[in-house]
Amino acid sequence: MDITLKPSCPTGRIKAISSKSAAHRILICAAFADGDTVVRCDRTNKDIEATAACLCALGANIRYEKPYFYVSPIKSPISGAVLPCNESGSTLRFLLPIIPALGVDASFMMAGRLPARPLSPLYEELVSHGASLAPQGSNPLTSSGKLTGDVYRIRGDVSSQFISGLLFALTFSRNGGRLIIEGKTESAPYIDMTVDALSLFGAAPVKTEDGYVVSGNAILHSPGQLDVEGDWSNAAFPLCMGAIGSGEVTVYGLKNDSHQGDRAIVDILCRFGADVIEAEGEFTVRGGRGLHGITVDATQIPDMVPALATVASVADGVTTIYGAARLRLKESDRLMTVRTMLTSLGADVKETEDGLIITGKPSLSGGVTDSFNDHRIAMSAAVASAAATGNITVKGAECASKSYPDFWTDIKTVLGVENNI
């Protein structure tokens, strides 16, 4: 599906969608709890649905009746289950350690670029502790065997999802154990979110100087009912529209004290020179002020790079983004695709080994860009329409549904961004 956006002045109040990062973690905990859980999740998406489907394949009973997930937990994990991960990296990386921790067999079915995305060093750590896994790149990826041993080591600079997956696995295993995180930890706030989710169910790992100690065979106690907080990752797109446009955009339904790393978007937009107003649960960005280039360390917030690069493309001076090498292993090589997308719309962007160097212009010309089947590339192209003098056409725009199915409709009906949806 191709969507064409006209130059627009985004203005209005838009509600943040539910955080898929939080929803994944809460659904996993609820599926292994001691009783039923009702999870309020105002909107779902393909990634959240993938996690729910996999948990159902393992024996949970999960149904979604908007805005609630009704979760009846797994009584006894089903061996031989086929787990439909679709394109969700979080689903695969969270569940891959859990399966051998439970000692059951399973096959992970994947779509899109997911089979090609690397699983090292998690893969090797699981195999060294008793898991039998099909070769990396296999689809399906089969798993059998049972984890043994009580000390696990994982690098902290590859993927926080590997660490979260091991925290879940150790919690659900018979003996628990110690998780040692080696080197610098990147995307650390997402590990905090995993600890938060386990804490809600009474099974928090204990932080140590070099990692965590996890009590095994934990009984997760259902809190009965809880809410999935608003998603800062997707809130970034309308907030960035407000920053580079000439209107005023408010996003509400957000936690001011959220552990989501992408909450940093507010501070970074302020550093760009945007006018940001913070209130309880809502954030307003007013356009029209002159933005200026900055330096951004994306180590803890790699998913913000596409939207931030779009802001930088119309900020006076040079913006340097670094610490984002992991973006090459996402739904697309996001350093390459961000550069390609913005360049095709008239921006001046150079790619480095681990980031981007962007020289801002007064405006973008518009044009045609591919989405590269990457939701964050498609939505960042939409952000660019707020600072473009001509139309922008996004090819393969339906990929936004991976995280935000109503994105194109919402920005049109709520923020006034003209498009042909």
C-alpha positions as CSV (number, residue, x, y, z in Angstrom):
1,M,0.0,0.0,0.0
2,D,1.3,3.4,-1.0
3,I,0.3,6.4,1.0
4,T,0.8,10.0,-0.1
5,L,1.0,12.8,2.4
6,K,0.6,16.4,1.6
7,P,2.6,19.2,3.3
8,S,0.7,19.7,6.6
9,C,0.6,21.5,9.9
10,P,0.1,18.8,12.5
11,T,-2.1,20.2,15.3
12,G,-4.2,18.5,18.0
13,R,-4.3,16.1,21.0
14,I,-3.6,12.5,20.4
15,K,-3.7,9.6,22.9
16,A,-0.7,7.4,23.2
17,I,-1.2,3.9,22.2
18,S,-0.4,1.0,24.6
19,S,3.2,0.2,25.0
20,K,4.0,-3.0,23.2
21,S,7.2,-3.3,25.2
22,A,5.2,-3.4,28.4
23,A,2.4,-5.6,26.9
24,H,4.9,-8.4,25.8
25,R,6.3,-8.6,29.3
26,I,3.0,-8.4,31.2
27,L,1.3,-11.1,29.0
28,I,4.2,-13.5,29.5
29,C,4.0,-13.0,33.3
30,A,0.2,-13.4,33.2
31,A,0.5,-16.6,31.2
32,F,2.7,-18.1,34.0
33,A,0.8,-16.7,36.9
34,D,-1.2,-18.6,39.6
35,G,-4.6,-17.2,38.4
36,D,-6.5,-15.3,35.8
37,T,-5.4,-11.8,34.9
38,V,-7.2,-9.0,33.1
39,V,-4.9,-6.7,31.2
40,R,-6.1,-3.4,29.9
41,C,-4.4,-2.7,26.6
42,D,-6.3,0.0,24.7
43,R,-4.8,-1.0,21.4
44,T,-3.0,-4.0,20.2
45,N,-0.7,-4.7,17.2
46,K,0.9,-7.5,15.2
47,D,3.9,-7.9,17.7
48,I,1.7,-8.1,20.8
49,E,-0.6,-10.5,19.0
50,A,2.4,-12.7,18.1
51,T,3.3,-13.0,21.8
52,A,-0.3,-13.8,22.8
53,A,-0.6,-16.4,20.0
54,C,2.7,-18.1,21.1
55,L,1.5,-18.2,24.7
56,C,-1.8,-19.7,23.6
57,A,0.1,-22.4,21.7
58,L,1.9,-23.3,24.9
59,G,-1.4,-23.7,26.7
60,A,-2.6,-20.3,27.9
61,N,-6.1,-19.1,27.1
62,I,-5.8,-15.5,26.0
63,R,-8.6,-13.5,24.3
64,Y,-8.7,-9.9,23.4
65,E,-12.0,-7.9,23.7
66,K,-11.0,-4.3,23.3
67,P,-9.6,-2.9,25.5
68,Y,-8.9,-6.0,27.6
69,F,-6.8,-9.1,27.3
70,Y,-8.3,-11.9,29.4
71,V,-5.5,-14.3,30.4
72,S,-6.0,-17.7,31.9
73,P,-2.5,-19.1,32.6
74,I,-0.7,-22.2,31.4
75,K,-1.4,-25.2,33.6
76,S,1.1,-27.5,32.0
77,P,3.2,-26.3,29.1
78,I,2.4,-28.1,25.9
79,S,5.4,-29.8,24.3
80,G,5.8,-29.8,20.6
81,A,4.0,-26.4,20.2
82,V,4.4,-24.4,17.0
83,L,5.0,-20.8,18.1
84,P,4.0,-18.1,15.5
85,C,6.4,-15.3,16.2
86,N,5.6,-13.5,12.9
87,E,8.2,-10.6,12.6
88,S,8.4,-9.9,16.4
89,G,12.0,-10.0,17.6
90,S,10.8,-9.4,21.2
91,T,8.5,-12.5,21.0
92,L,11.3,-14.7,19.7
93,R,14.0,-13.5,22.1
94,F,11.9,-13.6,25.2
95,L,10.4,-17.0,24.5
96,L,13.6,-18.7,23.1
97,P,15.2,-19.1,26.6
98,I,11.9,-19.9,28.3
99,I,11.2,-23.0,26.2
100,P,14.3,-25.0,27.4
101,A,13.9,-23.6,30.9
102,L,10.5,-25.3,30.9
103,G,12.0,-28.5,29.4
104,V,9.6,-28.7,26.5
105,D,10.1,-29.0,22.7
106,A,8.9,-26.2,20.4
107,S,9.2,-24.8,16.9
108,F,9.5,-21.0,16.4
109,M,7.9,-19.9,13.1
110,M,9.2,-16.5,11.8
111,A,8.4,-14.1,9.0
112,G,10.1,-11.2,7.2
113,R,13.6,-10.5,8.2
114,L,13.4,-12.1,11.6
115,P,15.0,-15.5,10.6
116,A,18.1,-13.6,9.5
117,R,18.5,-11.5,12.6
118,P,21.3,-12.9,14.8
119,L,20.7,-14.7,18.0
120,S,24.3,-14.8,19.2
121,P,25.5,-14.8,22.0
122,L,22.2,-15.9,23.5
123,Y,22.1,-18.9,21.2
124,E,25.5,-20.2,22.3
125,E,24.7,-19.6,26.0
126,L,21.5,-21.6,25.8
127,V,23.3,-24.5,23.9
128,S,26.1,-24.5,26.5
129,H,23.5,-25.0,29.2
130,G,21.7,-28.0,27.6
131,A,19.3,-26.6,25.0
132,S,19.3,-28.3,21.6
133,L,18.6,-25.6,18.9
134,A,18.4,-25.8,15.1
135,P,21.1,-23.8,13.3
136,Q,20.7,-20.1,13.4
137,G,18.7,-18.9,10.3
138,S,16.5,-22.0,10.4
139,N,12.8,-21.4,10.0
140,P,11.2,-23.0,11.9
141,L,13.8,-22.8,14.6
142,T,13.4,-25.9,16.7
143,S,14.2,-26.2,20.4
144,S,14.5,-29.2,22.6
145,G,16.3,-30.2,25.8
146,K,16.3,-28.6,29.2
147,L,18.5,-25.9,30.7
148,T,21.0,-27.0,33.4
149,G,23.4,-25.0,35.6
150,D,22.8,-22.0,37.6
151,V,25.3,-19.4,36.3
152,Y,24.7,-17.7,32.9
153,R,26.7,-15.0,31.2
154,I,25.6,-12.6,28.5
155,R,27.1,-9.5,26.9
156,G,25.3,-6.4,27.7
157,D,26.0,-4.5,24.5
158,V,24.2,-6.7,21.9
159,S,20.5,-6.8,22.9
160,S,18.6,-6.1,26.1
161,Q,16.0,-8.6,24.9
162,F,18.6,-11.4,25.4
163,I,18.9,-10.4,29.0
164,S,15.2,-10.1,29.5
165,G,14.7,-13.5,28.0
166,L,17.2,-15.0,30.4
167,L,15.6,-13.3,33.4
168,F,12.2,-14.9,32.4
169,A,13.9,-18.2,31.9
170,L,15.6,-18.3,35.2
171,T,12.4,-17.2,36.9
172,F,10.5,-20.1,35.4
173,S,13.2,-22.7,35.8
174,R,13.4,-25.1,38.7
175,N,16.6,-23.8,40.3
176,G,16.8,-20.2,39.1
177,G,20.4,-18.9,39.1
178,R,22.7,-16.0,38.6
179,L,22.9,-13.9,35.5
180,I,26.2,-12.1,34.9
181,I,26.0,-9.2,32.4
182,E,29.4,-8.6,30.9
183,G,30.6,-5.2,29.7
184,K,28.5,-2.1,29.0
185,T,24.7,-2.6,29.2
186,E,22.9,-1.0,26.3
187,S,19.1,-0.3,26.2
188,A,19.2,-0.8,30.0
189,P,15.7,0.8,30.6
190,Y,14.1,-2.2,28.8
191,I,15.7,-4.6,31.3
192,D,14.2,-2.4,34.0
193,M,10.8,-2.9,32.3
194,T,11.2,-6.7,32.6
195,V,12.1,-6.4,36.2
196,D,9.1,-4.1,36.7
197,A,6.8,-6.7,35.1
198,L,8.1,-9.5,37.2
199,S,7.7,-7.3,40.3
200,L,4.0,-6.7,39.5
201,F,3.6,-10.5,39.8
202,G,5.8,-10.8,43.0
203,A,8.9,-12.4,41.4
204,A,11.4,-9.6,41.0
205,P,15.0,-10.6,40.3
206,V,17.6,-9.2,42.7
207,K,20.1,-6.7,41.2
208,T,23.7,-7.3,41.9
209,E,26.9,-5.5,41.0
210,D,27.4,-7.5,37.8
211,G,23.8,-8.7,37.0
212,Y,21.0,-10.4,38.8
213,V,20.2,-13.3,41.1
214,V,16.9,-15.0,40.3
215,S,14.9,-17.3,42.5
216,G,13.8,-20.3,40.5
217,N,10.5,-22.1,40.3
218,A,8.9,-18.8,41.3
219,I,5.2,-18.6,41.8
220,L,3.9,-15.5,40.0
221,H,0.9,-14.1,41.8
222,S,-1.6,-12.5,39.5
223,P,-2.5,-9.0,40.6
224,G,-6.0,-9.6,39.1
225,Q,-6.2,-6.5,36.9
226,L,-3.6,-4.1,35.6
227,D,-3.1,-1.5,32.8
228,V,-0.5,-1.4,30.0
229,E,1.0,2.1,30.1
230,G,1.2,4.4,27.1
231,D,3.9,3.8,24.5
232,W,6.7,6.4,24.4
233,S,8.3,4.8,21.4
234,N,5.3,5.6,19.2
235,A,4.5,8.8,21.0
236,A,7.8,10.1,19.6
237,F,6.4,10.4,16.0
238,P,3.6,12.9,16.8
239,L,5.9,14.8,19.2
240,C,8.5,15.1,16.5
241,M,5.8,16.3,14.1
242,G,5.0,19.1,16.6
243,A,8.7,20.0,16.8
244,I,9.3,20.5,13.1
245,G,5.9,21.8,12.1
246,S,4.3,25.1,12.8
247,G,1.4,23.9,15.0
248,E,1.0,22.4,18.5
249,V,0.8,18.7,19.2
250,T,-0.1,17.1,22.5
251,V,0.3,13.4,23.3
252,Y,-1.6,12.3,26.5
253,G,-1.9,8.9,28.3
254,L,1.9,8.7,29.1
255,K,3.6,8.0,32.4
256,N,5.9,10.8,33.4
257,D,8.1,8.5,35.4
258,S,8.1,5.6,32.9
259,H,11.1,3.3,32.7
260,Q,10.7,3.2,29.0
261,G,14.0,4.4,27.6
262,D,12.3,6.3,24.8
263,R,10.9,8.7,27.3
264,A,14.2,10.5,26.6
265,I,12.6,11.9,23.5
266,V,11.3,14.9,25.5
267,D,14.7,15.9,26.8
268,I,16.3,15.4,23.3
269,L,13.6,17.6,21.7
270,C,14.4,20.3,24.3
271,R,18.0,20.0,23.4
272,F,17.2,20.6,19.7
273,G,15.5,23.8,20.9
274,A,11.9,22.7,20.7
275,D,9.3,24.2,22.9
276,V,8.1,21.4,25.2
277,I,5.4,21.7,27.9
278,E,5.1,18.9,30.4
279,A,2.0,18.2,32.5
280,E,0.8,15.1,34.4
281,G,0.4,12.3,31.8
282,E,0.7,14.6,28.7
283,F,3.3,16.4,26.7
284,T,2.9,19.3,24.3
285,V,5.4,20.3,21.6
286,R,5.0,23.7,19.8
287,G,6.5,24.2,16.5
288,G,7.8,27.4,14.9
289,R,11.0,27.8,17.0
290,G,14.3,27.5,15.3
291,L,15.9,24.1,15.9
292,H,19.6,23.6,16.0
293,G,21.9,20.6,15.6
294,I,23.0,18.5,18.6
295,T,25.0,15.4,19.4
296,V,23.0,12.3,20.4
297,D,24.3,9.2,22.1
298,A,21.7,6.5,20.9
299,T,23.2,3.7,23.0
300,Q,20.1,3.4,25.3
301,I,17.5,4.6,22.8
302,P,18.3,3.1,19.3
303,D,14.7,3.0,18.3
304,M,14.5,6.8,18.5
305,V,17.0,7.3,15.7
306,P,14.7,7.4,12.7
307,A,12.4,10.0,14.2
308,L,15.3,12.0,15.7
309,A,17.2,12.0,12.4
310,T,14.0,13.4,10.7
311,V,14.0,16.3,13.2
312,A,17.7,16.8,12.7
313,S,17.2,17.0,8.9
314,V,15.6,20.5,9.4
315,A,17.6,21.7,12.4
316,D,20.1,24.4,11.7
317,G,23.7,23.1,11.7
318,V,25.0,19.5,12.1
319,T,23.6,16.7,14.2
320,T,25.7,13.7,15.0
321,I,24.1,10.5,16.1
322,Y,26.3,7.7,17.4
323,G,26.1,4.5,19.4
324,A,23.5,2.9,17.1
325,A,25.3,0.1,15.4
326,R,22.7,-2.4,16.6
327,L,20.2,-0.7,14.2
328,R,21.7,-2.6,11.4
329,L,20.1,-5.7,12.8
330,K,16.5,-4.5,13.1
331,E,13.6,-4.9,10.7
332,S,15.9,-3.2,8.2
333,D,19.4,-1.9,8.4
334,R,18.1,1.3,10.0
335,L,21.2,3.4,9.5
336,M,21.1,2.7,5.8
337,T,17.3,2.9,5.4
338,V,17.1,6.2,7.5
339,R,19.8,7.7,5.3
340,T,18.1,6.5,2.1
341,M,14.6,7.6,3.2
342,L,15.7,11.1,4.3
343,T,18.0,11.6,1.3
344,S,15.2,10.7,-1.1
345,L,13.1,13.5,0.6
346,G,15.8,16.1,0.2
347,A,17.8,15.8,3.4
348,D,21.6,15.8,3.7
349,V,22.5,12.6,5.6
350,K,25.8,10.7,5.8
351,E,26.1,7.2,7.3
352,T,28.8,6.2,9.7
353,E,29.7,2.8,11.2
354,D,27.5,3.4,14.2
355,G,25.3,6.4,13.4
356,L,24.5,9.3,11.2
357,I,25.7,12.8,10.4
358,I,22.9,15.1,9.4
359,T,23.3,18.6,8.1
360,G,20.0,20.4,8.5
361,K,18.1,22.3,5.8
362,P,15.3,24.9,6.1
363,S,12.9,22.4,4.7
364,L,12.6,19.1,2.8
365,S,11.5,18.9,-0.8
366,G,9.3,15.8,-0.5
367,G,9.4,12.9,-2.9
368,V,9.0,9.1,-3.0
369,T,10.5,6.7,-0.4
370,D,10.3,3.0,0.3
371,S,9.4,1.9,3.8
372,F,11.8,-1.0,3.6
373,N,9.0,-3.0,5.4
374,D,10.1,-1.2,8.6
375,H,7.4,0.5,10.7
376,R,9.7,3.1,12.1
377,I,11.0,4.1,8.7
378,A,7.4,4.5,7.4
379,M,6.3,6.6,10.3
380,S,9.4,8.8,10.2
381,A,8.6,9.6,6.6
382,A,5.2,10.8,7.8
383,V,7.0,13.0,10.3
384,A,8.9,14.6,7.5
385,S,5.7,15.8,5.8
386,A,5.4,18.4,8.6
387,A,8.6,20.1,7.2
388,A,8.2,19.3,3.4
389,T,7.3,21.7,0.6
390,G,6.0,18.9,-1.6
391,N,4.1,15.6,-1.3
392,I,5.7,12.6,0.3
393,T,4.7,9.1,-1.0
394,V,5.6,6.1,1.3
395,K,5.7,2.8,-0.4
396,G,4.7,-0.3,1.6
397,A,3.2,2.0,4.3
398,E,1.1,-0.9,5.7
399,C,4.2,-2.0,7.7
400,A,3.3,0.6,10.3
401,S,0.7,-1.9,11.6
402,K,3.6,-3.9,13.2
403,S,3.5,-1.5,16.1
404,Y,0.7,1.1,15.3
405,P,-2.1,-0.2,13.1
406,D,-4.1,3.0,13.2
407,F,-1.2,5.4,12.6
408,W,-2.2,6.7,9.2
409,T,-5.8,7.2,10.3
410,D,-4.9,8.8,13.6
411,I,-2.5,11.4,12.1
412,K,-5.1,12.3,9.5
413,T,-8.2,12.5,11.7
414,V,-6.6,13.8,14.9
415,L,-3.7,15.8,13.8
416,G,-4.8,16.9,10.4
417,V,-2.0,15.4,8.4
418,E,-3.5,15.1,4.9
419,N,-3.0,11.7,3.3
420,N,-4.9,9.4,1.0
421,I,-5.8,6.7,3.5
